[in-house]
Amino acid sequence: MSRRRVDETIKSMKLEKCQNTFIGGPMVKGISGGEKKRTSIGVELVSNPSCLLLDEPTSGLDSFTAFYIMYFKNLIIKIKVIN
């Protein structure tokens, strides 16, 4: 996995502002719920999988973040079909 691929994924998932922030947990405040969801999807995308299963990828998200995740998912599908 190249640094370039990681940087492209961070940029495409709009995670630049939190790329050096702890994810957080019950005792430590970290990134937002939407950022956590996009981070978990991005971690999988970095390896360029042939299959990506998303179980309720928009649950608990605000409408903008849910829209963006679905938009990005469709963009990935189009890129995979073209390549």
N, C-alpha and C positions, 0 to 999 in steps of 0.2 A: 504494500500500500504506500503510495507516494504522498508526500506533504502537499503536493499540488492538488491531488484528489481530495484530501481532507479540507484544504482551504476552499475549493470549489463547492464542496458540500456545505460547509459552514455558511458561505455566501448565499447559496441557493436556498437554504433553509432559513435565511435571515436571522442568523445567530451570531453575527459579528460582535454585537454589543455585550454579549454574555460569554464569549468564548474563553475568557480567563476567570470566570466566576465558578465557585463551587456549586454543584447541583443542589446540595442541601439535603435536609432530612427533618425528622421530627424535632430535633434540638437545635439545628442550624438553619437559618434562613438562607436560601439560595435563589435560584432562578424561578421564574413563574411557572405555573402549570402548563401553559401553552409552550413555553420554552423547553420544559421537560419532555413534553410529548414530541416536539420537533427534534430534540436531541436524540431521543430513543430511535426515531425513524432514521435520522441522519447517521447514527452509529451503524445501522444495518446497511444503509446505502453506500457507505464508504467502500465496502467490500465488493460492490457491483454484483449483487445477487441476481441469479436468473429468475428467482421467485421471491416475492415479498408478501407475507401475510400480515394484514393489518386488522386487528380485532377491535372494532369500535374506535377508530382513530380520532373521531371528533367528539367523543363523549366528554362532557365537563368543560368544553372550550367555549369561548365567546364566539359570536358569529363570524367575525373577521378571521380569527385564527382557524376556525373550522373550514371556512371557505378557502383560505390559503393552502391548507393541507390537502384538500381535495383538488385544487388547481394544480399544485405541485405533483400530486399523484398522477394526474392526467398527463402532465408534461413528461414525466418519466416514462409513462407507457408509450407516448408518441416517439420519444427518443429511442426506446428499445426496439420499436417496430421499424424505425428507419434504419438503425444500425443492424 
